[in-house]
Amino acid sequence: MQIFSNKNSKLKILKEKPFKLEKEIQSLFEENLETISNLKFVKSEFVIKDYRIDTLAYDTEANAFVIIEYKRERNFSVIDQGITYLNLMLEYQANFIVEYNESCQENLKRNQIDWSQSKIIFVSSAFTDYQKQSTNFKDLAIELWEIRRFENDLVSINPIKKSKSAPSIKKVQQAKDSALAKVTKELVVYDEDFHLKDRSDDILELYESFKNAILILSPDLEISPKKFYLAFKQNKNNIVSIRLQNKSLKIWINAKKGNLDDPKKLTKDVSNVGHWATGDYELTVSDTKNLEYIMSLVKQVL
């Protein structure tokens, strides 16, 4: 990918300024973790057993721990290290909870954590085709993020998306007592198909109508499936979320109470009510009668 500067309609290719040390990447990430990923920083250089985790983070939306590892060289196995660290997390859950509570000065309980949504992120300036292919399984909780630095203080961060036809890791032959078998059994990577499975044609058609209408609102919106809903995100932030039900869709618009203009009063205030997803405004739809009006509400948070 080339990065250009634009001055008086003249494009100039910006030279890349490679990171010399892994620590440079780590420091940049940790100081800007919430901006980059919406993750909460917990601990740098977290030591457990004989392993040192570069960055321990917490996903407050998924209620799950996230391990981040930084690599400058390209000759390492993301699968071997990834599975080892995820297995380590599942085996020593109490250590992760204690570290979170001590570092964040909070009182996180074991039953508040969804261990099934734990994952590991590898950050590097480049990954080989082999590394990308070896992690291209739709239900493998390993992500690859490429980071590059350029002149003019520009930085690009690009999470590598898995292909739409990515297979299931569970189809790979593995010993029943292997670390891979344990990790793939206990961790779940949710996708759109998970939410669409066994739904009626009417609900699938209704979802597609709202999904397409939302995605048209902005070219940088993308779907991020969670355990209980499908989030539509822009720059890592939830804009609107949908949960498929038997006969309707439940929709949450991510705006704080008092910040959404809804003259038709279609939305319900759930600011003081427990609910899935983010946002204080909820509505239930069973048809497309108010589709255009609902999109006008969603536009307000873009």
Secondary structure, DSSP 8 states (H G I E B T S, - for coil): ---EEEETTEEEE--B---S-HHHHHHHHHHTHHHHHS-EEEEEEEEETTEEEEEEEEETTTTEEEEEEEESSS-S-HHHHHHHHHHHHHHTHHHHHHHHHHHHT----GGG--GGG-EEEEEES---HHHHHHT--TT--EEEEEEEEETTTEEEEEE----TT---GGGS---TTSHHHHHHHH-----HHHHHTT--HHHHHHHHHHHHHHHHT-TTEEEEE-SS-EEEEETTEEEEEEEE-SS-EEEEE---TT----TT--SEE-TTS--SSS-SEEEEESSSTTHHHHHHHHHTT-
